[in-house]
Amino acid sequence: MTNPLHLQANYNEFNSLIDTFKEIGKTILIDFTTYKKCYGILCELIDNIKHHGSSISQEESLVTITFDANNCTFCARNVVNEKAKKSLTNRINYINRSSKDHLHQARKLLVKHGTTNSDSTGLGLLVMKQKAQNELKYTFAPYKKPEYYLFELIIDLSSIHEYALDSTSQQTAIH
Amino acid sequence: MNTLSIPPHSRQPYIEFDPSILLFRIGGESRPENTKAFYKPIIDWVHEFEQELIKTTNTPKQLTVEVEMHYFNSSSLKSIFEVLDAIIGLQKHNVKVTVKWFYEGDDEDMLESGESLEDMLEFQFEYVPR
């Protein structure tokens, strides 16, 4: 039984997290294509937080990557307001219930005709679903400020490890 | 017109457009802090080039686009689409455009990205594995 490798970064450490992932991802993941898909998901998660997260509490923003047995799990957390909560819920539910072909058509429409910031959030979520080929999981937890929520987005990729992880549990905080 | 030349950076691609040999090249990684601000001068440059093209004689020309991206994020996808769409649009001025899409042989993700853009642009690419 192997123990997970865990990478974690807060808002000010996102660029370092990308650099660290570039260094270790190619040695852990099963092939170059999988590495590229994971890299793409990581960049999209960070972009979404940077461009669309609420600015009232950047200190709550966090991205983690856990390599565990046959899975790679990405988790992104940030604070959003009531309007963003509704929009994200609608978009993620729509993306999760759409077929592969439908997502392809939706992406095409957003690229050719989408103009708003909200559209670019939708495009990022859609691209992550296409890369992961797994459902986007999410939660909204109450936040200390009224009408704001702690949004958590979780993305799993399965069967993607090249090498067994070290038997010693590893946790890396990015500084 | 002068050559358009933007050097690569960790988050932004290199851009080279030499109008004297009608070769446009873009490559590297694209996830700029401000995607629209990065790509706007490039799209403007293509539109200026189009105006220059209209002034010249209508002899047939061949323009080649070489794309050699390693990664681009979803907001860059929209901007790269706009750049390529503007260049492909030059065909109405008697310019034959060829888009060569270079990718690492085992990088299916980037191949799929090319195929997706090809579909969006409704324009056939040439795929060149490295």
Interface residues (C-beta under 8 A of the other chain):
Chain A: D31 F32 T33 K36 K37 Y39 G40 C43 E44 D47 H51 H104 R107 K108 L110 V111 K112 G114 S120 L123 G124 L126 V127 K131
Chain B: R31 Y71 N73 S74 S75 L77 K78 F81 E104 D106 D107 E108 D109 M110 S116 D119 M120
